[in-house]
Amino acid sequence: MSNITVRSYSTQAFERLNKSGLPPILARIYAARGIEDPNQLEAELSRLIPFDQLKDISLMAATLADAIAAKKRLLIVADYDSDGATACAVGIRTLRKFGAIVDYLVPNRFEYGYGLTPEIVKLAHTIKQPDIIITVDNGIASVEGVLEANQLGMQVLVTDHHLPGDQLPDAAAIVNPNQPGCDFPSKNIAGVGVIFYLMLALRAELRNRGAFTATGKEPNLASLLDLVALGTVADVVKLDDNNRILVQQGLRRIRKGLGCAGINALLQVARRDYRKTSTHELGFMLGPRLNAAGRLDDMALGIACLTTDDKAQATQIAHELDQLNRERREIEADMQDDALRMLESAFKSQDAQAEIEAQNSYSLCLFDQNWHQGVIGILASRIKDKFHRPAITFAPGNNDEIKGSGRSIPGFHMRDALDLVSKRHPGLILKFGGHAAAAGLTIHHSKFDEFCNTFEQIAQTILAPEDLTHIIETDGDLDTADINLELARNLTHQAWGQGFPQPTFNAFFYVKSQRIVGEKHLKLTLKKTESDNHHAPQNSGDLYDAILFFHNDPLPELISAVYRLQVNEYNGNTTLQLLLEHWSEPDR
């Protein structure tokens, strides 16, 4: 069930933005996203939060500068998603520019699990023999792994953005905006943003030591912002003011053709024009192709794509990633069919009591022996979206363990909920980690039912019945004069994402014509009406081209629709198109 509501905004903020010269419709959109001052929309690098506000960043920078001078061997241990891959690429590219001896290692998720585990530390010690391990996008929960590294004589520098547990690892230094005592204002920065900030601090430290005096030229770290933008958007972190600057700057570089060879190659295989790259391409085109490596194979392939400057090699790897992503989609489709059959069976159980319990559930936990461990996160997201409940999907792990990936809804902090389960039932969860919207965990297969029941109890404690209704927030209706190509173009160039959603609008439309295109999409001609009155006159108003993806059943004559403005380019023509995201038939 879904309800449509219009985003509220501060009248004072709207007036300030409008007085600054923004058109009323843009002032309304930005005010509804918490923008109170026009300066918040500026994306100049000078407005970034200074790096020295991150706790212990100067200590870590000094440690790295000493290591570079002493020719110590550095090893980056990265997470196996897009954030981890881009963070690793930022670290590798920059440290090599600074003259460091640096390599990287990505734990195979199926053998070693997540983070700096004791097993991956032993592997690193055996095959890479580093003096210093640097974690990117992981490590804050790796208490045992850091202990193992210390015992083997290796220092550990932790860079992460995930929430810490009750105990911090005994690392030489930790840079994480979410660690206790860190006053860095942007708690939403991604892992790639954290390592980028560390590289800024390291450059400043090397500058103070005169490292660039001989060459007279410092490395331009702005060249890394395409990678920072990709990792930030793909990790679905909140786009606060600071993150939007990082993303906007990265998008500008990509649109100018200054993106790295790997990003350009990924755009090419996705059949996207680099000059028109938006956050949509980063989040829905490039991110999934990178993630496919970590889900089905080895994220080292994705990192190789992002660290090479050889265009031919980047293109070859991008095609391999594209093929992996196609395989991932097929696996995901099969798993989603399985999950929906399970839920349909539960909701239509022969046992009346079981059916009532299923329909009244506040959470959904599913497991299948044949599911792929690397795809359960996407499956959990799909289930969460469809049923608007916290969802955790499990796949077989090692021995008697099963690994789960959870996705959550507003009002339910997934990592904190797992922490509650762990504290109320010690030993039920073997390990877990994550943040508000997503988390991962490992349990014994034999404990699955017990976990499901306990998690459901936690969900019922935290959530209210009204939280289980999907609320679709829009920016309201648009005046006919504002439904134009100019506004669509203006909106395309902004950095939209988590916490700063792309504008959507809602209105009533008459469906004047409709036809199926591409076998599974509806191409529509719509006429806007100011009323849901079925008998209102239809002989006035403009006609709009529209598209409804993955729907090939005919729509009724009158619909209530939530839509986005889209710039449609086809056969050399540029036109306005409405992209329908949700529709319903108005009550008679």
C-alpha positions as CSV (number, residue, x, y, z in Angstrom):
1,M,0.0,0.0,0.0
2,S,1.3,3.5,-0.9
3,N,0.2,7.0,0.1
4,I,1.3,10.1,-1.8
5,T,2.3,13.2,0.2
6,V,3.8,16.5,-0.8
7,R,7.2,17.4,0.8
8,S,6.9,20.3,3.2
9,Y,9.4,23.2,3.2
10,S,10.2,26.3,5.2
11,T,8.6,29.4,3.8
12,Q,11.5,31.5,5.0
13,A,14.0,29.2,3.1
14,F,11.8,29.4,0.0
15,E,11.8,33.2,0.1
16,R,15.5,33.5,0.6
17,L,16.2,31.2,-2.3
18,N,13.7,32.9,-4.5
19,K,15.2,36.3,-3.7
20,S,18.6,35.0,-4.7
21,G,17.4,34.7,-8.2
22,L,16.2,31.0,-8.3
23,P,12.9,30.5,-10.2
24,P,10.1,29.7,-7.8
25,I,9.8,26.1,-8.7
26,L,13.6,25.5,-8.1
27,A,13.4,27.5,-4.8
28,R,10.5,25.2,-3.7
29,I,12.4,22.0,-4.7
30,Y,15.5,23.0,-2.8
31,A,13.7,24.4,0.2
32,A,12.0,21.0,0.5
33,R,15.4,19.3,0.7
34,G,16.6,21.4,3.6
35,I,18.5,24.1,1.6
36,E,18.2,27.3,3.6
37,D,20.9,29.4,2.0
38,P,21.9,29.8,-1.7
39,N,25.5,29.2,-0.7
40,Q,24.6,25.6,0.1
41,L,24.1,25.0,-3.7
42,E,27.6,26.1,-4.6
43,A,29.9,23.2,-5.4
44,E,33.3,24.9,-5.2
45,L,36.1,22.8,-3.6
46,S,36.9,25.7,-1.3
47,R,33.6,24.9,0.5
48,L,34.7,21.4,1.5
49,I,35.0,20.8,5.2
50,P,38.7,21.0,6.1
51,F,40.4,17.6,6.5
52,D,41.8,18.5,9.9
53,Q,38.4,18.2,11.5
54,L,38.7,14.4,11.1
55,K,40.0,12.9,14.3
56,D,43.6,11.5,14.1
57,I,43.9,12.3,10.4
58,S,47.1,14.2,10.9
59,L,48.6,11.4,13.0
60,M,47.7,8.9,10.2
61,A,49.2,11.3,7.5
62,A,52.4,11.6,9.5
63,T,52.6,7.8,9.9
64,L,52.2,7.4,6.1
65,A,54.7,10.1,5.3
66,D,57.3,8.3,7.6
67,A,56.5,5.0,5.9
68,I,57.0,6.5,2.4
69,A,60.3,8.0,3.4
70,A,61.4,4.7,5.0
71,K,60.3,2.7,1.8
72,K,58.0,0.6,3.9
73,R,55.6,-1.7,2.1
74,L,52.0,-0.6,2.3
75,L,49.0,-2.8,1.6
76,I,45.4,-1.6,1.1
77,V,42.7,-4.1,2.2
78,A,39.5,-3.0,0.5
79,D,35.8,-3.9,0.8
80,Y,34.4,-5.7,-2.2
81,D,31.7,-3.2,-3.3
82,S,31.8,0.0,-5.4
83,D,32.7,2.2,-2.5
84,G,35.6,-0.2,-1.5
85,A,36.8,-0.4,-5.1
86,T,36.8,3.3,-5.7
87,A,38.4,3.9,-2.3
88,C,41.1,1.4,-3.1
89,A,41.7,3.1,-6.5
90,V,42.0,6.5,-4.9
91,G,44.5,5.1,-2.4
92,I,46.6,3.2,-5.0
93,R,46.7,6.1,-7.5
94,T,47.6,8.7,-4.9
95,L,50.1,6.8,-2.8
96,R,52.0,5.8,-6.0
97,K,52.1,9.5,-7.1
98,F,53.6,10.2,-3.6
99,G,56.3,7.6,-4.2
100,A,54.9,4.9,-1.9
101,I,55.5,1.2,-2.3
102,V,51.8,0.1,-2.3
103,D,49.8,-2.9,-3.3
104,Y,46.2,-4.0,-2.6
105,L,44.2,-7.1,-1.5
106,V,40.5,-7.6,-1.7
107,P,39.1,-10.5,0.5
108,N,37.1,-12.9,-1.6
109,R,33.7,-12.6,0.1
110,F,32.9,-16.2,-0.3
111,E,36.1,-17.4,1.4
112,Y,37.0,-14.7,3.9
113,G,33.8,-12.8,4.5
114,Y,33.7,-9.0,5.2
115,G,36.4,-6.8,6.7
116,L,39.9,-7.3,8.0
117,T,39.4,-10.8,9.5
118,P,42.3,-12.7,11.1
119,E,42.3,-15.1,8.1
120,I,42.8,-12.2,5.6
121,V,45.5,-10.8,7.8
122,K,47.4,-14.1,7.7
123,L,46.9,-14.3,3.9
124,A,48.2,-10.7,3.5
125,H,51.2,-11.5,5.7
126,T,52.0,-14.7,3.7
127,I,51.6,-13.4,0.1
128,K,52.2,-9.6,0.4
129,Q,54.4,-9.2,3.5
130,P,53.4,-5.6,4.2
131,D,54.8,-3.4,6.9
132,I,51.5,-1.4,7.1
133,I,47.9,-2.4,6.3
134,I,45.5,0.3,5.4
135,T,41.8,-0.6,5.4
136,V,39.4,1.3,3.2
137,D,35.6,1.1,3.7
138,N,36.1,-1.5,6.4
139,G,38.0,-2.2,9.6
140,I,36.1,-0.3,12.3
141,A,34.7,-3.6,13.5
142,S,37.8,-5.7,12.9
143,V,39.0,-6.1,16.5
144,E,40.3,-9.6,16.1
145,G,41.9,-8.9,12.7
146,V,43.8,-5.9,13.9
147,L,45.0,-7.9,16.9
148,E,46.3,-10.6,14.6
149,A,48.1,-8.0,12.5
150,N,49.7,-6.5,15.6
151,Q,50.9,-9.9,16.7
152,L,52.4,-10.6,13.3
153,G,54.3,-7.3,13.5
154,M,52.2,-5.2,11.0
155,Q,50.8,-1.8,11.8
156,V,47.1,-1.2,10.8
157,L,45.7,2.1,9.7
158,V,41.8,2.0,9.6
159,T,39.9,4.3,7.3
160,D,36.2,3.6,7.4
161,H,32.8,5.2,7.6
162,H,30.6,2.5,9.1
163,L,29.3,2.7,12.7
164,P,31.7,1.3,15.3
165,G,30.7,-1.4,17.8
166,D,31.3,-1.3,21.5
167,Q,35.0,-1.9,21.1
168,L,37.3,-0.2,18.7
169,P,40.2,-2.1,17.1
170,D,43.7,-1.5,18.5
171,A,44.9,0.2,15.3
172,A,47.9,2.6,15.1
173,A,45.3,5.2,14.0
174,I,41.7,5.3,13.0
175,V,40.0,7.8,10.6
176,N,36.3,7.5,10.7
177,P,33.8,10.4,11.1
178,N,31.6,8.1,13.2
179,Q,34.1,7.1,15.8
180,P,33.7,8.5,19.3
181,G,35.2,11.9,19.7
182,C,35.3,12.8,16.0
183,D,33.7,16.2,15.3
184,F,33.7,16.0,11.5
185,P,30.3,17.4,10.6
186,S,29.6,15.1,7.6
187,K,28.9,11.8,9.3
188,N,27.5,10.6,5.9
189,I,30.8,10.6,4.0
190,A,31.5,7.4,2.1
191,G,34.6,5.2,2.5
192,V,36.0,6.7,-0.7
193,G,35.5,10.2,0.7
194,V,37.4,9.2,3.9
195,I,40.4,8.0,2.0
196,F,40.3,11.0,-0.3
197,Y,40.4,13.3,2.8
198,L,43.4,11.2,4.1
199,M,45.2,11.8,0.8
200,L,44.6,15.5,1.2
201,A,46.1,15.4,4.7
202,L,49.0,13.3,3.5
203,R,49.8,15.8,0.7
204,A,49.8,18.6,3.2
205,E,52.1,16.6,5.5
206,L,54.5,15.9,2.6
207,R,54.3,19.6,1.5
208,N,55.4,20.6,5.0
209,R,58.3,18.2,4.7
210,G,59.4,19.7,1.4
211,A,58.7,16.6,-0.6
212,F,57.6,18.5,-3.6
213,T,60.4,21.1,-3.6
214,A,62.5,19.3,-6.1
215,T,59.7,18.9,-8.7
216,G,58.0,22.2,-7.9
217,K,54.7,20.6,-8.6
218,E,52.2,18.9,-6.3
219,P,49.9,16.1,-7.5
220,N,46.5,17.4,-8.4
221,L,44.1,15.4,-6.2
222,A,41.1,16.9,-7.9
223,S,41.8,14.4,-10.7
224,L,40.5,11.7,-8.3
225,L,37.0,13.2,-7.9
226,D,35.5,11.1,-10.6
227,L,36.2,8.1,-8.5
228,V,35.0,9.8,-5.3
229,A,31.7,10.7,-7.0
230,L,31.2,7.2,-8.3
231,G,31.8,5.6,-4.9
232,T,29.7,8.1,-3.0
233,V,26.7,7.7,-5.3
234,A,27.0,3.9,-5.6
235,D,27.2,3.5,-1.8
236,V,23.9,5.3,-1.5
237,V,25.1,7.5,1.4
238,K,23.2,10.7,2.2
239,L,24.1,13.5,-0.2
240,D,24.6,16.3,2.4
241,D,26.3,19.6,1.5
242,N,29.8,18.2,1.6
243,N,29.0,15.0,-0.3
244,R,27.2,17.0,-3.0
245,I,30.3,19.1,-3.6
246,L,32.4,15.9,-4.0
247,V,29.8,14.4,-6.4
248,Q,29.3,17.7,-8.4
249,Q,33.0,18.1,-8.9
250,G,33.4,14.5,-10.0
251,L,30.5,14.8,-12.5
252,R,32.1,18.0,-14.0
253,R,35.3,16.2,-14.6
254,I,33.6,13.2,-16.3
255,R,31.4,15.5,-18.4
256,K,34.6,17.3,-19.6
257,G,36.2,14.0,-20.7
258,L,38.6,14.1,-17.8
259,G,37.4,10.9,-16.1
260,C,39.8,8.0,-15.7
261,A,40.1,5.3,-18.4
262,G,38.0,2.9,-16.4
263,I,35.0,5.2,-15.8
264,N,35.0,6.2,-19.5
265,A,35.1,2.6,-20.5
266,L,32.2,1.6,-18.2
267,L,30.2,4.5,-19.6
268,Q,31.0,3.2,-23.1
269,V,29.8,-0.3,-22.5
270,A,26.6,1.1,-20.8
271,R,26.1,3.1,-24.1
272,R,26.1,6.4,-22.2
273,D,27.5,9.7,-23.4
274,Y,30.1,10.9,-21.0
275,R,29.1,14.5,-21.7
276,K,25.7,13.9,-20.2
277,T,26.7,11.9,-17.2
278,S,24.5,12.3,-14.1
279,T,24.1,10.6,-10.7
280,H,21.7,8.2,-12.5
281,E,24.5,6.8,-14.6
282,L,26.8,6.5,-11.6
283,G,24.3,4.8,-9.4
284,F,22.4,2.6,-11.9
285,M,24.8,2.0,-14.7
286,L,28.4,2.1,-13.4
287,G,27.9,1.0,-9.8
288,P,26.1,-2.3,-10.6
289,R,28.7,-3.2,-13.2
290,L,31.5,-2.6,-10.7
291,N,29.6,-4.4,-7.9
292,A,29.1,-7.4,-10.2
293,A,32.8,-8.2,-9.8
294,G,32.5,-8.4,-6.1
295,R,29.2,-10.3,-6.1
296,L,30.1,-13.0,-8.6
297,D,33.9,-13.0,-9.0
298,D,36.6,-10.9,-7.5
299,M,36.6,-7.2,-7.0
300,A,40.2,-7.1,-8.0
301,L,38.8,-7.0,-11.5
302,G,36.9,-3.8,-10.7
303,I,39.9,-2.2,-9.1
304,A,42.1,-3.0,-12.1
305,C,39.6,-1.2,-14.3
306,L,39.8,1.9,-12.1
307,T,43.5,2.0,-11.7
308,T,44.7,1.4,-15.3
309,D,45.5,4.3,-17.6
310,D,45.6,2.0,-20.6
311,K,42.3,2.6,-22.6
312,A,42.4,-0.7,-24.3
313,Q,42.9,-2.6,-21.1
314,A,40.1,-0.6,-19.4
315,T,37.8,-1.3,-22.3
316,Q,38.5,-5.1,-22.1
317,I,37.9,-5.1,-18.3
318,A,34.7,-3.0,-18.7
319,H,33.3,-5.6,-21.1
320,E,34.1,-8.4,-18.6
321,L,32.3,-6.4,-15.9
322,D,29.4,-5.9,-18.2
323,Q,29.1,-9.6,-18.8
324,L,29.3,-10.3,-15.1
325,N,26.5,-7.8,-14.5
326,R,24.3,-9.6,-17.1
327,E,24.9,-12.9,-15.3
328,R,24.1,-11.2,-12.0
329,R,20.7,-9.9,-13.3
330,E,19.8,-13.4,-14.5
331,I,20.6,-14.9,-11.0
332,E,18.8,-12.1,-9.3
333,A,15.6,-12.6,-11.4
334,D,15.5,-16.3,-10.5
335,M,16.1,-15.6,-6.8
336,Q,13.4,-12.9,-6.9
337,D,10.9,-15.4,-8.4
338,D,11.8,-17.9,-5.6
339,A,11.3,-15.3,-2.9
340,L,7.9,-14.1,-4.2
341,R,6.8,-17.8,-4.4
342,M,7.8,-18.2,-0.7
343,L,5.9,-15.1,0.4
344,E,2.9,-16.0,-1.7
345,S,2.8,-19.4,-0.1
346,A,3.2,-17.9,3.4
347,F,0.4,-15.3,2.8
348,K,-1.9,-18.0,1.5
349,S,-1.0,-20.7,4.0
350,Q,-3.4,-23.6,4.6
351,D,-2.9,-22.8,8.3
352,A,-5.2,-19.9,9.0
353,Q,-3.1,-18.7,12.0
354,A,0.1,-18.9,9.9
355,E,-1.5,-16.8,7.2
356,I,-2.6,-14.1,9.7
357,E,0.9,-14.0,11.1
358,A,2.5,-13.6,7.7
359,Q,0.2,-10.8,6.6
360,N,0.7,-9.0,9.9
361,S,4.5,-9.3,10.0
362,Y,6.6,-6.2,10.5
363,S,9.7,-7.8,8.9
364,L,10.6,-10.4,6.3
365,C,13.4,-13.0,6.6
366,L,14.0,-15.5,3.8
367,F,16.5,-18.3,3.2
368,D,17.1,-20.6,0.3
369,Q,19.8,-23.3,0.0
370,N,20.4,-22.4,-3.7
371,W,20.6,-18.6,-3.3
372,H,23.8,-16.8,-4.3
373,Q,25.6,-15.1,-1.4
374,G,26.8,-12.3,-3.7
375,V,23.3,-11.3,-4.8
376,I,21.2,-11.5,-1.5
377,G,21.8,-7.8,-0.9
378,I,20.0,-6.8,-4.1
379,L,17.3,-9.3,-3.4
380,A,16.7,-7.9,0.1
381,S,16.4,-4.4,-1.5
382,R,13.8,-5.6,-4.0
383,I,11.8,-7.4,-1.3
384,K,12.0,-4.3,1.0
385,D,10.8,-2.1,-1.9
386,K,7.9,-4.4,-2.8
387,F,6.5,-5.0,0.7
388,H,7.8,-1.9,2.5
389,R,9.2,-3.9,5.4
390,P,12.7,-4.5,6.8
391,A,14.0,-7.5,4.8
392,I,16.9,-9.9,5.3
393,T,17.7,-12.6,2.8
394,F,20.1,-15.4,3.6
395,A,22.3,-17.7,1.5
396,P,24.5,-20.6,2.5
397,G,27.9,-19.7,3.9
398,N,30.8,-21.9,5.2
399,N,30.1,-25.0,7.3
400,D,26.7,-24.7,9.1
401,E,26.7,-20.9,8.7
402,I,24.3,-18.8,6.6
403,K,25.0,-15.2,5.6
404,G,22.3,-12.6,5.6
405,S,22.0,-9.1,4.0
406,G,19.4,-6.7,5.2
407,R,17.8,-3.6,3.8
408,S,15.6,-1.3,5.8
409,I,12.8,1.3,5.6
410,P,12.6,4.8,7.2
411,G,12.2,4.6,11.0
412,F,14.1,1.3,11.4
413,H,17.9,1.4,11.9
414,M,19.0,-2.0,10.6
415,R,22.4,-2.2,12.3
416,D,21.0,-1.0,15.7
417,A,18.2,-3.6,15.4
418,L,20.7,-6.4,14.9
419,D,22.6,-5.0,17.9
420,L,19.5,-5.4,20.0
421,V,19.0,-9.0,18.8
422,S,22.6,-9.7,19.7
423,K,22.3,-8.2,23.2
424,R,19.0,-9.9,24.0
425,H,20.1,-13.2,22.7
426,P,23.9,-13.5,23.0
427,G,25.4,-15.9,20.5
428,L,22.4,-15.9,18.2
429,I,24.3,-13.7,15.7
430,L,27.9,-14.7,15.1
431,K,28.9,-11.4,13.6
432,F,27.2,-8.3,12.1
433,G,27.9,-4.8,10.9
434,G,26.5,-2.0,8.7
435,H,24.4,1.1,9.1
436,A,20.9,2.4,9.2
437,A,19.7,1.4,5.7
438,A,21.7,-1.8,5.2
439,A,23.6,-4.4,7.2
440,G,25.1,-7.9,7.0
441,L,25.2,-10.7,9.4
442,T,26.2,-14.4,9.9
443,I,24.2,-16.9,11.9
444,H,24.1,-20.7,12.3
445,H,21.7,-22.3,9.9
446,S,20.0,-24.1,12.8
447,K,19.2,-20.8,14.4
448,F,17.4,-19.3,11.4
449,D,13.8,-19.7,12.8
450,E,14.9,-18.4,16.2
451,F,16.5,-15.4,14.5
452,C,13.4,-14.6,12.4
453,N,11.2,-14.7,15.5
454,T,13.5,-12.5,17.5
455,F,14.0,-10.0,14.6
456,E,10.3,-9.8,14.2
457,Q,9.8,-9.0,17.9
458,I,12.4,-6.2,17.6
459,A,10.6,-4.9,14.5
460,Q,7.3,-4.8,16.2
461,T,8.8,-2.9,19.1
462,I,10.4,-0.3,16.9
463,L,7.8,0.1,14.1
464,A,4.2,1.3,14.3
465,P,1.6,0.0,11.9
466,E,1.6,3.3,9.9
467,D,5.3,2.8,9.3
468,L,4.5,-0.2,7.1
469,T,2.7,2.0,4.6
470,H,4.9,3.2,1.8
471,I,4.8,7.0,1.7
472,I,5.7,8.4,-1.7
473,E,6.9,12.0,-1.3
474,T,6.6,14.3,-4.2
475,D,7.2,18.0,-4.9
476,G,3.5,18.4,-5.6
477,D,1.8,19.5,-8.8
478,L,3.6,21.5,-11.5
479,D,2.0,24.5,-13.3
480,T,1.7,23.8,-17.0
481,A,4.2,26.5,-17.7
482,D,6.8,24.7,-15.6
483,I,6.5,21.4,-17.5
484,N,9.2,22.1,-20.0
485,L,12.5,21.0,-21.4
486,E,14.4,23.8,-19.7
487,L,13.4,22.7,-16.2
488,A,14.2,19.0,-17.2
489,R,17.7,20.1,-18.2
490,N,18.3,22.1,-15.1
491,L,17.3,19.2,-12.9
492,T,19.5,16.8,-14.8
493,H,22.6,18.7,-13.9
494,Q,22.1,18.6,-10.1
495,A,23.6,15.9,-7.9
496,W,20.5,13.9,-6.6
497,G,20.6,10.9,-4.4
498,Q,20.0,9.5,-0.9
499,G,18.7,12.3,1.4
500,F,18.5,14.7,-1.6
501,P,16.0,12.9,-3.8
502,Q,15.5,13.7,-7.5
503,P,12.3,15.8,-7.8
504,T,9.1,14.0,-8.6
505,F,5.7,15.5,-9.2
506,N,2.1,14.2,-9.1
507,A,-1.0,15.1,-11.1
508,F,-4.0,13.6,-12.8
509,F,-3.8,12.7,-16.5
510,Y,-6.0,11.5,-19.2
511,V,-4.4,8.7,-21.2
512,K,-4.9,9.8,-24.8
513,S,-2.9,7.0,-26.4
514,Q,-0.7,4.0,-25.3
515,R,1.3,1.4,-27.0
516,I,3.9,-1.2,-26.1
517,V,7.5,-0.6,-27.0
518,G,10.4,-3.0,-26.5
519,E,8.0,-5.7,-25.6
520,K,7.7,-4.6,-21.9
521,H,7.3,-0.9,-21.7
522,L,4.3,1.5,-22.3
523,K,4.8,4.6,-24.4
524,L,2.0,7.1,-23.6
525,T,0.5,10.3,-24.6
526,L,-1.0,12.1,-21.6
527,K,-3.2,15.2,-21.1
528,K,-3.0,16.9,-17.8
529,T,-6.2,17.7,-15.9
530,E,-6.6,19.8,-12.8
531,S,-9.1,17.4,-11.4
532,D,-9.8,13.7,-10.7
533,N,-13.3,14.3,-12.1
534,H,-13.8,11.7,-14.8
535,H,-16.3,14.0,-16.5
536,A,-14.0,17.1,-16.6
537,P,-13.5,18.6,-20.1
538,Q,-10.7,17.0,-22.1
539,N,-10.4,19.5,-24.9
540,S,-7.8,21.8,-23.3
541,G,-4.2,21.5,-22.1
542,D,-1.0,20.3,-23.6
543,L,-0.2,16.7,-24.6
544,Y,2.9,15.1,-23.1
545,D,4.9,12.1,-24.2
546,A,5.5,9.7,-21.3
547,I,7.0,6.3,-20.6
548,L,6.2,3.6,-18.1
549,F,8.9,1.1,-17.8
550,F,8.4,-2.7,-17.2
551,H,4.6,-2.5,-17.6
552,N,2.8,-3.7,-20.7
553,D,-0.8,-3.9,-19.4
554,P,-3.1,-1.1,-20.6
555,L,-3.8,1.8,-18.3
556,P,-7.3,3.2,-17.6
557,E,-8.6,6.4,-19.2
558,L,-7.8,8.5,-16.1
559,I,-4.8,8.1,-13.8
560,S,-3.2,9.7,-10.8
561,A,0.6,9.6,-11.6
562,V,3.9,10.4,-9.9
563,Y,6.4,11.4,-12.6
564,R,9.8,12.9,-13.3
565,L,10.8,15.3,-16.0
566,Q,13.2,13.7,-18.4
567,V,15.2,14.9,-21.4
568,N,14.6,12.3,-24.1
569,E,17.0,12.1,-27.0
570,Y,16.1,10.0,-30.0
571,N,17.2,10.0,-33.6
572,G,18.9,13.4,-33.1
573,N,15.8,15.0,-31.6
574,T,15.6,16.3,-28.0
575,T,12.2,16.4,-26.4
576,L,10.5,16.4,-23.0
577,Q,9.3,13.1,-21.7
578,L,7.5,12.3,-18.4
579,L,8.8,9.2,-16.7
580,L,6.1,7.6,-14.7
581,E,7.3,6.1,-11.4
582,H,3.9,5.3,-9.9
583,W,0.3,5.4,-11.0
584,S,-3.1,4.5,-9.7
585,E,-6.7,4.8,-10.8
586,P,-8.5,7.6,-8.9
587,D,-11.4,6.7,-6.7
588,R,-14.8,7.2,-8.3
